[in-house]
Amino acid sequence: MSTQAYDPGPEHFQQFPSNRIIVIHPGSLYVRIGRASDLLPVKQLHCIARKRRHGGKIYRDSFVPPSVPKTKELIEELEECRLQISHTLQSCMQSNGARRYATPPQQIAAFNRRSLAEIDNDGEPWPQVQCDIVVGDLVLDIDPELPYNIHFPYCRGDFNLHSEIGGSISSVLNDLYTIWSSIIEFKLGIPLIELVKYRCVLLIPDIYVRNHLKCLMTLLLKDLGFGHCFLVQESVGATFGAGIGSACVVDIGDQKTAISCVEDGISHKSTRLRMDYGAGDICQTLSWMFHKSAFPYKNWNENIPRDVILMRNLYEDFCHVNLDVCGPQEKTFLVDHPGDIVNKYTLQVGDECIISPLSLFYTDLLKITGPKSTKIQNRQASDPEDPFDAEFLRETGRKREAVDPAAGEGQPCEVAPDQQVSTNPDEDIVVDTLETAPGDVTLAPGQVLSLDAAILQSIDRCPSEELKRKMYSSILIVGGGVKVHGLNNWLQNRLALQIPYTYKTEQLEIVTSPKDIDPASTVWKGAAVMSCLESALELWINQLEWNKYGLKILRERAPFIW
């Protein structure tokens, strides 16, 4: 890893060529990396496979949020929720005024049981994998029988930390270094030794952990050896990518859905919410319903990466929220796994293709991948490197102190776990805690906010009435999980019914593909645009500054409220 120091010189404050700025957007399933001058970034699976030592422990992260054991109670809950959505759909009208109708799953299952595979052609053998380490899309070329462990360094939109092999923060950072450096070197064609002449913009979650940002800055400036870098929150990147000054940004990713109200390049801390669900969970819902209707590819297995990618493709190709489509539809798909013949299947589908994406609004269906939570930006522990951080300023400039009568004058009172979140949107929505992980919004056990409820709650936490009005008139939907035709119309109708009366005069506008950009790349594109602006000149942090000041310089220079 590079440790070469870099003296920026006067060019620190001059416009920098966009083809020497690298923009990195890490996600739970994919990472996007490219030059700021590129039309689109390189997109790769954000994973790494390492060959196990003889007798070493087996560990494999799943390519999809794992489903939980299907107990009798869980199946009853899933079925009840499925029927609820089905009844709602049957009460809807088609655009020609006719009522919708649904084909019973039993009828569809009868067709699918009779559907046999057709041999399309001979398959290719598994590629010969000689390397001890494989990164990105090439991981799909590894025969599942080979002794490789598979790691995804991000999970649910943040570091994938766990107690198993490869789950420590140092292991995650090592994996990130290997994946990112490999893409930069072999996909972008930039030798790592040259990175000192390049600058980097890294997109980070809106709800972040300060210690993780510190580790990422060190990774970029010391280990990878970039000359300069700065960090951008994903929601802010989205507004720049869409060319919208202010918006309620809804980012539907593979494993998380994040919402934040952004005004003039600043994400309002109190409005940030993150739910532990995304397109991966919807895929598992779709898979469950397909199998209820006798999915003809009987060997499908969520533990086989290529099977998971197949189901994701079926989700993107088949799912929609178009009320004019009803009754059974026949679809075909290929199962093309190395080492086997290529099989063609004919599948009959019904309302499963509408019901699964609607699980964003009926979240009980997402329990197939376990209980979910909703997170907010938490107050975080002070860091000895940054003695004058927000915690210090809060303590020294506090206007009022919560007083416990039993404890005596001026003593802070204990905050009960179920009272940690303020119900007043004008108050600072943080909790007094020394944990370094985001906190949970107070909800009933097992409850998680649906997409529409989360948007309404986020906007309701805006500090002023004027800002709330602005947010209702500009809702921006981005992320790879949003590619479902008609989803924006369903969301718009749901929100229109629930918006407080005061704001109903506003024109509710939902934007999904601004400037014809792929919604999965809007955030990356925004960071690329931002890095080339004159106003970005004062944001860059160089190696010498980071080595000398550490977190203090990040607090001073970061384009978000630390």
C-alpha positions as CSV (number, residue, x, y, z in Angstrom):
1,M,0.0,0.0,0.0
2,S,1.3,3.5,-0.9
3,T,2.5,5.8,1.8
4,Q,4.1,8.4,-0.4
5,A,3.4,12.0,0.8
6,Y,2.2,14.6,-1.6
7,D,2.8,18.3,-1.4
8,P,-0.2,19.9,-3.2
9,G,1.5,23.2,-4.1
10,P,-0.6,26.1,-5.5
11,E,-2.6,23.9,-7.8
12,H,-4.7,22.9,-4.7
13,F,-6.8,26.0,-5.4
14,Q,-6.9,25.7,-9.2
15,Q,-9.4,23.9,-11.4
16,F,-8.4,20.3,-11.8
17,P,-8.9,18.3,-15.0
18,S,-12.0,16.1,-14.7
19,N,-10.2,13.1,-16.3
20,R,-7.9,13.0,-13.3
21,I,-10.7,12.9,-10.7
22,I,-12.0,9.4,-9.7
23,V,-15.5,9.1,-8.3
24,I,-16.3,6.1,-6.2
25,H,-19.8,5.1,-5.2
26,P,-19.8,1.9,-3.0
27,G,-23.0,0.0,-2.5
28,S,-24.1,-3.2,-0.8
29,L,-24.3,-5.1,-4.1
30,Y,-22.5,-3.0,-6.7
31,V,-19.7,-0.5,-6.7
32,R,-19.5,2.3,-9.3
33,I,-16.1,3.8,-10.1
34,G,-15.1,6.1,-13.0
35,R,-13.4,9.3,-14.0
36,A,-15.5,12.5,-13.5
37,S,-15.2,13.0,-17.3
38,D,-16.8,9.6,-18.0
39,L,-20.4,9.4,-19.2
40,L,-21.0,6.3,-17.0
41,P,-18.9,4.6,-14.3
42,V,-17.6,1.1,-14.4
43,K,-20.1,-1.1,-12.5
44,Q,-18.9,-4.2,-10.7
45,L,-20.3,-6.6,-8.1
46,H,-18.9,-5.1,-4.8
47,C,-17.5,-8.4,-3.6
48,I,-14.2,-10.4,-3.3
49,A,-13.5,-14.1,-3.3
50,R,-10.4,-15.4,-1.4
51,K,-9.1,-18.9,-1.6
52,R,-9.4,-20.8,1.7
53,R,-6.4,-22.2,3.3
54,H,-6.5,-26.0,3.7
55,G,-8.8,-26.7,6.6
56,G,-9.8,-23.0,6.9
57,K,-13.2,-21.9,8.0
58,I,-15.9,-21.6,5.4
59,Y,-17.6,-18.2,5.1
60,R,-19.8,-16.9,2.2
61,D,-21.8,-13.7,2.2
62,S,-25.0,-14.1,0.3
63,F,-25.7,-12.3,-3.0
64,V,-29.2,-11.5,-1.7
65,P,-30.5,-10.8,1.8
66,P,-30.9,-14.4,3.2
67,S,-34.5,-15.6,3.8
68,V,-35.3,-16.6,7.4
69,P,-36.8,-20.0,8.3
70,K,-40.4,-20.2,7.1
71,T,-42.2,-21.0,10.4
72,K,-46.0,-21.5,10.3
73,E,-46.5,-18.0,11.9
74,L,-44.3,-16.3,9.2
75,I,-46.0,-18.1,6.3
76,E,-49.4,-17.0,7.8
77,E,-48.2,-13.4,8.0
78,L,-46.8,-13.4,4.5
79,E,-50.0,-15.0,3.0
80,E,-52.2,-12.5,4.9
81,C,-50.2,-9.6,3.5
82,R,-50.2,-11.0,0.0
83,L,-54.0,-11.4,0.1
84,Q,-54.3,-7.8,1.4
85,I,-52.4,-6.4,-1.6
86,S,-54.3,-8.7,-4.0
87,H,-57.7,-7.4,-2.7
88,T,-56.4,-3.8,-3.0
89,L,-55.5,-4.5,-6.6
90,Q,-58.8,-6.1,-7.4
91,S,-60.6,-2.9,-6.1
92,C,-58.5,-0.8,-8.6
93,M,-59.7,0.1,-12.1
94,Q,-57.9,-0.2,-15.4
95,S,-57.4,2.9,-17.5
96,N,-60.4,1.9,-19.7
97,G,-62.7,1.8,-16.7
98,A,-62.9,-1.9,-16.4
99,R,-62.3,-3.6,-13.0
100,R,-59.1,-5.5,-12.5
101,Y,-59.2,-9.3,-12.1
102,A,-56.6,-11.7,-10.8
103,T,-55.9,-15.3,-11.8
104,P,-55.8,-17.7,-8.8
105,P,-52.2,-18.9,-8.0
106,Q,-53.5,-22.5,-8.1
107,Q,-54.4,-22.0,-11.8
108,I,-51.0,-20.5,-12.6
109,A,-49.3,-23.3,-10.6
110,A,-51.1,-25.9,-12.7
111,F,-49.6,-24.4,-15.9
112,N,-46.1,-24.1,-14.4
113,R,-46.1,-27.8,-13.3
114,R,-46.6,-28.9,-16.8
115,S,-43.9,-26.5,-18.1
116,L,-40.7,-28.5,-18.9
117,A,-37.3,-27.2,-19.7
118,E,-36.3,-27.0,-23.4
119,I,-32.6,-27.5,-24.2
120,D,-31.5,-24.3,-25.8
121,N,-27.9,-25.2,-26.5
122,D,-24.8,-26.7,-24.9
123,G,-23.3,-24.7,-22.1
124,E,-19.8,-23.6,-21.5
125,P,-17.5,-25.3,-18.9
126,W,-16.6,-23.4,-15.7
127,P,-13.7,-21.0,-16.4
128,Q,-10.3,-22.0,-15.0
129,V,-9.8,-19.8,-11.9
130,Q,-6.1,-19.8,-11.0
131,C,-5.9,-16.7,-8.7
132,D,-6.1,-16.8,-4.9
133,I,-8.1,-13.5,-5.0
134,V,-11.0,-12.8,-7.4
135,V,-12.9,-9.5,-7.4
136,G,-16.1,-8.0,-8.9
137,D,-18.2,-9.7,-11.6
138,L,-15.5,-12.4,-12.0
139,V,-16.6,-14.0,-8.7
140,L,-19.6,-15.4,-10.7
141,D,-17.2,-17.4,-12.7
142,I,-16.0,-19.4,-9.7
143,D,-17.4,-23.0,-9.5
144,P,-19.3,-23.1,-6.2
145,E,-17.5,-26.4,-5.4
146,L,-14.1,-24.6,-5.3
147,P,-12.7,-23.6,-1.8
148,Y,-13.3,-19.8,-1.9
149,N,-14.8,-17.6,0.7
150,I,-16.9,-14.7,-0.5
151,H,-17.1,-11.3,1.2
152,F,-19.2,-8.2,0.5
153,P,-17.6,-5.3,2.4
154,Y,-20.9,-3.4,2.5
155,C,-24.3,-4.6,3.9
156,R,-27.5,-2.7,4.3
157,G,-25.7,0.4,3.1
158,D,-22.9,0.4,5.6
159,F,-19.7,-1.6,6.6
160,N,-20.5,-5.3,6.8
161,L,-19.2,-6.0,10.3
162,H,-19.8,-9.3,12.0
163,S,-18.1,-11.8,14.3
164,E,-17.3,-14.4,11.6
165,I,-14.1,-14.6,9.4
166,G,-13.5,-11.3,7.5
167,G,-16.0,-9.4,9.6
168,S,-13.6,-7.0,11.4
169,I,-13.2,-3.4,10.4
170,S,-9.6,-4.0,9.3
171,S,-10.8,-7.0,7.1
172,V,-13.5,-4.8,5.5
173,L,-11.0,-2.0,4.7
174,N,-8.5,-4.5,3.3
175,D,-11.3,-5.9,1.0
176,L,-12.2,-2.4,-0.1
177,Y,-8.6,-1.6,-0.9
178,T,-8.3,-4.8,-3.0
179,I,-11.6,-4.3,-4.9
180,W,-11.2,-0.6,-5.6
181,S,-7.5,-0.8,-6.5
182,S,-8.2,-3.7,-8.9
183,I,-11.0,-1.8,-10.7
184,I,-8.9,1.4,-10.9
185,E,-5.9,-0.5,-12.3
186,F,-7.5,-3.0,-14.6
187,K,-10.8,-1.4,-15.6
188,L,-9.8,2.3,-15.7
189,G,-6.2,1.5,-16.7
190,I,-4.6,3.7,-14.1
191,P,-1.4,2.3,-12.4
192,L,-1.7,2.7,-8.6
193,I,1.7,4.5,-8.4
194,E,0.1,7.3,-10.5
195,L,-2.8,7.9,-8.0
196,V,-0.8,10.6,-6.2
197,K,-1.5,12.7,-9.4
198,Y,-5.3,12.0,-9.1
199,R,-8.0,13.2,-6.9
200,C,-10.9,11.1,-5.5
201,V,-14.5,11.9,-4.5
202,L,-16.1,9.2,-2.3
203,L,-19.9,9.0,-1.8
204,I,-20.9,8.1,1.7
205,P,-24.3,7.2,3.3
206,D,-26.4,10.1,4.6
207,I,-26.5,8.3,8.0
208,Y,-22.8,7.7,8.7
209,V,-20.5,6.6,11.4
210,R,-17.7,9.1,12.0
211,N,-15.1,6.4,12.7
212,H,-15.9,4.8,9.3
213,L,-15.4,8.1,7.5
214,K,-12.0,8.4,9.3
215,C,-11.0,4.9,8.1
216,L,-12.2,5.6,4.5
217,M,-10.2,8.9,4.3
218,T,-7.1,7.0,5.5
219,L,-7.8,4.3,2.9
220,L,-8.0,6.9,0.1
221,L,-5.1,9.2,1.0
222,K,-2.6,6.9,2.7
223,D,-3.3,3.4,1.4
224,L,-4.5,4.0,-2.1
225,G,-2.3,7.2,-2.2
226,F,-4.7,9.7,-3.9
227,G,-3.3,13.3,-3.8
228,H,-6.5,14.8,-2.6
229,C,-10.1,13.7,-1.8
230,F,-13.4,14.8,-0.3
231,L,-16.6,13.1,0.8
232,V,-20.1,13.7,-0.5
233,Q,-23.3,12.4,1.0
234,E,-25.4,10.3,-1.4
235,S,-28.5,12.4,-1.2
236,V,-26.5,15.6,-2.1
237,G,-24.9,13.7,-5.0
238,A,-28.4,12.8,-6.2
239,T,-29.6,16.4,-6.3
240,F,-26.5,17.5,-8.3
241,G,-27.0,14.5,-10.7
242,A,-30.6,15.5,-11.2
243,G,-29.8,19.2,-11.6
244,I,-32.3,20.0,-8.8
245,G,-31.4,22.5,-6.1
246,S,-33.6,21.1,-3.4
247,A,-35.5,17.8,-3.0
248,C,-36.7,15.1,-0.7
249,V,-34.3,12.4,-2.0
250,V,-35.5,8.8,-1.8
251,D,-32.6,6.3,-2.6
252,I,-33.9,2.7,-3.1
253,G,-30.8,0.5,-3.2
254,D,-30.3,-3.2,-3.1
255,Q,-30.4,-3.6,0.7
256,K,-31.4,-0.2,2.1
257,T,-33.8,2.6,1.3
258,A,-32.6,6.0,2.5
259,I,-34.5,9.3,2.6
260,S,-33.2,12.8,3.2
261,C,-34.4,16.3,2.6
262,V,-31.7,18.3,0.8
263,E,-31.7,22.1,0.5
264,D,-29.0,23.9,-1.6
265,G,-26.5,21.0,-1.2
266,I,-27.1,20.4,2.5
267,S,-28.8,17.3,3.9
268,H,-30.9,18.2,6.9
269,K,-29.8,15.9,9.7
270,S,-33.2,15.6,11.4
271,T,-34.8,14.4,8.1
272,R,-32.5,11.4,7.5
273,L,-34.1,8.0,7.7
274,R,-32.8,4.6,6.5
275,M,-34.8,1.5,6.3
276,D,-33.3,-2.0,6.1
277,Y,-35.0,-3.1,2.9
278,G,-34.4,-2.7,-0.8
279,A,-34.5,-4.5,-4.2
280,G,-32.8,-7.6,-2.7
281,D,-35.6,-8.2,-0.2
282,I,-38.2,-7.6,-3.0
283,C,-36.4,-10.3,-5.0
284,Q,-36.8,-12.8,-2.1
285,T,-40.5,-11.9,-2.0
286,L,-40.8,-12.5,-5.7
287,S,-39.0,-15.8,-5.4
288,W,-41.3,-17.0,-2.6
289,M,-44.4,-16.2,-4.7
290,F,-42.9,-17.8,-7.8
291,H,-42.3,-21.0,-5.9
292,K,-45.8,-20.9,-4.5
293,S,-46.9,-21.1,-8.1
294,A,-44.6,-24.0,-9.0
295,F,-41.6,-22.2,-10.4
296,P,-40.5,-24.5,-13.3
297,Y,-36.8,-24.1,-12.6
298,K,-37.0,-26.5,-9.6
299,N,-33.3,-26.4,-8.6
300,W,-33.2,-22.6,-7.9
301,N,-31.2,-22.0,-4.8
302,E,-30.6,-18.6,-3.0
303,N,-27.1,-19.8,-2.0
304,I,-26.0,-20.2,-5.6
305,P,-24.8,-16.7,-6.9
306,R,-25.9,-17.3,-10.5
307,D,-29.4,-18.3,-9.4
308,V,-29.6,-15.1,-7.4
309,I,-28.5,-13.0,-10.4
310,L,-31.1,-14.9,-12.5
311,M,-33.9,-13.9,-10.0
312,R,-32.7,-10.3,-9.9
313,N,-32.9,-10.2,-13.7
314,L,-36.5,-11.7,-13.6
315,Y,-37.4,-8.9,-11.1
316,E,-36.0,-6.2,-13.4
317,D,-37.5,-7.7,-16.5
318,F,-41.0,-8.8,-15.3
319,C,-42.0,-6.6,-12.3
320,H,-44.1,-3.5,-12.8
321,V,-47.0,-1.6,-11.3
322,N,-49.2,-1.3,-14.3
323,L,-52.8,-1.8,-13.4
324,D,-53.8,-2.5,-17.0
325,V,-51.8,-5.7,-17.0
326,C,-54.0,-8.5,-15.4
327,G,-54.6,-12.1,-15.9
328,P,-51.9,-14.7,-16.7
329,Q,-48.9,-13.7,-18.7
330,E,-46.4,-16.1,-20.3
331,K,-42.7,-15.3,-20.0
332,T,-39.6,-17.2,-21.0
333,F,-36.1,-17.2,-19.4
334,L,-32.8,-19.0,-19.8
335,V,-30.8,-20.8,-17.1
336,D,-27.3,-20.6,-18.4
337,H,-24.8,-21.9,-15.8
338,P,-21.3,-23.0,-16.7
339,G,-20.8,-26.7,-16.6
340,D,-24.4,-27.5,-17.6
341,I,-26.6,-27.3,-20.7
342,V,-28.5,-24.0,-21.3
343,N,-32.2,-24.6,-20.5
344,K,-35.1,-22.5,-21.7
345,Y,-38.2,-22.3,-19.4
346,T,-41.7,-21.0,-20.0
347,L,-43.2,-19.4,-16.9
348,Q,-46.8,-18.2,-16.3
349,V,-47.0,-15.2,-14.0
350,G,-50.0,-13.4,-12.5
351,D,-50.1,-10.5,-10.0
352,E,-46.8,-11.6,-8.3
353,C,-45.0,-9.2,-10.6
354,I,-47.1,-6.3,-9.1
355,I,-47.4,-7.5,-5.6
356,S,-43.7,-8.0,-4.9
357,P,-42.7,-4.3,-5.7
358,L,-45.7,-3.1,-3.7
359,S,-44.0,-4.8,-0.6
360,L,-42.3,-1.3,-0.3
361,F,-45.7,-0.1,0.9
362,Y,-46.9,-3.3,2.7
363,T,-43.7,-4.1,4.6
364,D,-45.0,-7.3,6.3
365,L,-44.2,-9.1,3.1
366,L,-40.5,-8.1,3.6
367,K,-40.4,-10.2,6.8
368,I,-39.3,-13.0,4.5
369,T,-35.7,-11.7,5.1
370,G,-36.2,-11.2,8.8
371,P,-37.2,-8.2,11.0
372,K,-36.3,-4.7,9.8
373,S,-35.5,-1.4,11.5
374,T,-35.6,2.3,10.7
375,K,-32.5,4.3,11.6
376,I,-31.8,8.0,12.1
377,Q,-28.5,10.0,12.5
378,N,-27.4,9.4,16.0
379,R,-25.2,11.5,18.2
380,Q,-21.9,9.9,18.2
381,A,-19.0,9.5,20.6
382,S,-16.3,12.2,20.8
383,D,-13.0,11.4,19.2
384,P,-9.8,12.4,20.9
385,E,-8.4,13.5,17.6
386,D,-11.1,16.2,17.3
387,P,-11.6,17.8,20.8
388,F,-13.7,20.7,19.4
389,D,-16.3,18.5,17.6
390,A,-20.1,19.0,17.8
391,E,-20.2,17.1,21.1
392,F,-17.9,19.7,22.7
393,L,-19.9,22.6,21.2
394,R,-23.2,21.1,22.3
395,E,-22.0,20.7,25.8
396,T,-20.5,24.2,26.1
397,G,-23.3,26.0,24.3
398,R,-26.3,24.0,25.5
399,K,-29.3,26.3,26.0
400,R,-31.2,24.0,28.3
401,E,-30.4,21.0,30.4
402,A,-32.9,18.2,31.0
403,V,-33.2,18.0,34.8
404,D,-34.1,14.9,36.9
405,P,-35.8,16.2,40.0
406,A,-34.5,13.2,42.0
407,A,-30.9,13.8,40.9
408,G,-30.8,17.5,42.0
409,E,-30.3,20.8,40.2
410,G,-28.4,20.7,36.9
411,Q,-28.0,16.9,36.8
412,P,-28.8,15.3,33.4
413,C,-31.7,12.8,33.6
414,E,-31.7,9.3,32.2
415,V,-33.4,8.8,28.9
416,A,-35.5,5.7,28.7
417,P,-34.9,3.6,25.6
418,D,-38.4,4.1,24.4
419,Q,-38.2,7.9,24.8
420,Q,-35.0,8.6,23.0
421,V,-36.5,10.2,19.9
422,S,-38.1,13.6,20.2
423,T,-41.6,14.0,18.8
424,N,-40.9,17.7,18.2
425,P,-39.4,18.1,14.8
426,D,-37.9,21.5,15.9
427,E,-35.7,19.8,18.5
428,D,-32.4,18.1,17.7
429,I,-33.3,14.5,16.8
430,V,-30.3,12.8,18.3
431,V,-29.9,10.6,21.4
432,D,-27.4,10.8,24.2
433,T,-25.4,7.7,23.7
434,L,-21.8,6.6,23.3
435,E,-22.6,4.1,20.6
436,T,-21.0,4.7,17.2
437,A,-23.8,3.1,15.2
438,P,-26.9,4.9,14.0
439,G,-29.9,4.8,16.4
440,D,-33.4,3.4,15.8
441,V,-36.5,5.5,15.5
442,T,-38.9,4.5,18.3
443,L,-41.4,2.1,16.7
444,A,-43.4,-0.8,17.9
445,P,-41.4,-4.1,18.0
446,G,-40.9,-5.4,14.5
447,Q,-42.5,-2.4,12.9
448,V,-40.7,-0.7,10.0
449,L,-41.8,2.4,8.1
450,S,-43.2,1.8,4.6
451,L,-41.9,3.9,1.7
452,D,-44.7,6.5,1.8
453,A,-44.8,6.7,5.6
454,A,-41.1,7.3,5.7
455,I,-41.2,10.1,3.1
456,L,-44.0,11.8,5.0
457,Q,-42.1,11.5,8.3
458,S,-38.9,12.7,6.8
459,I,-40.6,15.8,5.3
460,D,-42.4,16.4,8.6
461,R,-39.0,16.6,10.4
462,C,-38.0,19.6,8.2
463,P,-37.3,22.7,10.4
464,S,-39.6,25.1,8.6
465,E,-43.0,25.2,6.9
466,E,-41.5,26.7,3.8
467,L,-39.0,23.9,3.5
468,K,-41.8,21.3,3.9
469,R,-43.7,22.9,1.0
470,K,-40.6,22.8,-1.1
471,M,-40.0,19.1,-0.4
472,Y,-43.6,18.1,-1.2
473,S,-43.2,19.8,-4.6
474,S,-39.9,18.0,-5.4
475,I,-39.5,14.3,-4.5
476,L,-36.5,12.7,-6.3
477,I,-36.4,8.9,-6.6
478,V,-33.0,7.3,-7.3
479,G,-31.2,4.0,-6.9
480,G,-31.0,0.7,-8.6
481,G,-34.1,-0.6,-6.9
482,V,-36.4,1.9,-8.5
483,K,-36.5,0.4,-12.0
484,V,-40.1,-0.7,-11.8
485,H,-42.5,0.8,-14.3
486,G,-45.4,2.6,-12.7
487,L,-43.9,2.6,-9.1
488,N,-43.7,6.4,-9.1
489,N,-47.5,6.7,-10.0
490,W,-48.5,4.4,-7.2
491,L,-46.3,6.3,-4.8
492,Q,-47.7,9.7,-6.0
493,N,-51.3,8.4,-5.4
494,R,-50.5,7.1,-1.9
495,L,-48.8,10.4,-0.9
496,A,-51.6,12.5,-2.4
497,L,-54.1,10.8,0.0
498,Q,-51.9,11.4,3.1
499,I,-50.3,14.8,2.6
500,P,-51.4,17.2,5.4
501,Y,-54.2,19.5,4.2
502,T,-52.0,22.6,4.6
503,Y,-49.7,21.4,1.8
504,K,-52.3,20.1,-0.6
505,T,-52.0,23.3,-2.6
506,E,-48.5,22.3,-3.6
507,Q,-48.0,20.5,-6.9
508,L,-46.8,17.1,-5.8
509,E,-44.0,16.1,-8.2
510,I,-42.0,12.9,-8.3
511,V,-38.9,12.7,-10.5
512,T,-37.5,9.2,-11.3
513,S,-35.1,9.6,-14.2
514,P,-33.9,13.2,-14.5
515,K,-32.0,14.1,-17.7
516,D,-32.6,10.5,-18.9
517,I,-29.9,9.3,-16.5
518,D,-30.1,5.7,-15.3
519,P,-31.5,6.2,-11.7
520,A,-28.8,3.8,-10.4
521,S,-26.1,6.2,-11.6
522,T,-27.7,9.6,-10.7
523,V,-25.8,9.8,-7.4
524,W,-22.4,8.9,-9.0
525,K,-23.0,11.4,-11.8
526,G,-23.9,14.1,-9.3
527,A,-20.6,13.7,-7.4
528,A,-18.8,13.8,-10.7
529,V,-20.5,17.1,-11.6
530,M,-19.9,18.5,-8.1
531,S,-16.1,17.7,-8.2
532,C,-15.7,19.9,-11.3
533,L,-17.4,23.0,-9.8
534,E,-15.4,26.0,-8.8
535,S,-17.1,25.9,-5.3
536,A,-15.5,22.4,-4.8
537,L,-11.9,23.9,-4.8
538,E,-12.0,24.6,-1.1
539,L,-13.3,21.1,-0.2
540,W,-10.2,19.1,-1.3
541,I,-8.2,17.6,1.5
542,N,-4.6,16.5,0.7
543,Q,-2.3,13.9,2.1
544,L,-0.3,16.4,4.2
545,E,-3.4,17.9,5.8
546,W,-4.8,14.6,6.6
547,N,-1.5,13.3,8.1
548,K,-1.2,16.5,10.2
549,Y,-4.8,17.2,11.3
550,G,-6.8,14.0,10.8
551,L,-10.5,14.3,11.7
552,K,-10.2,18.0,12.6
553,I,-9.6,18.9,8.9
554,L,-12.6,16.7,7.9
555,R,-14.9,18.6,10.2
556,E,-13.7,21.9,8.9
557,R,-13.7,21.0,5.2
558,A,-16.5,18.5,4.8
559,P,-19.5,19.7,2.7
560,F,-21.9,18.5,5.4
561,I,-22.6,19.4,9.0
562,W,-20.2,17.3,11.0
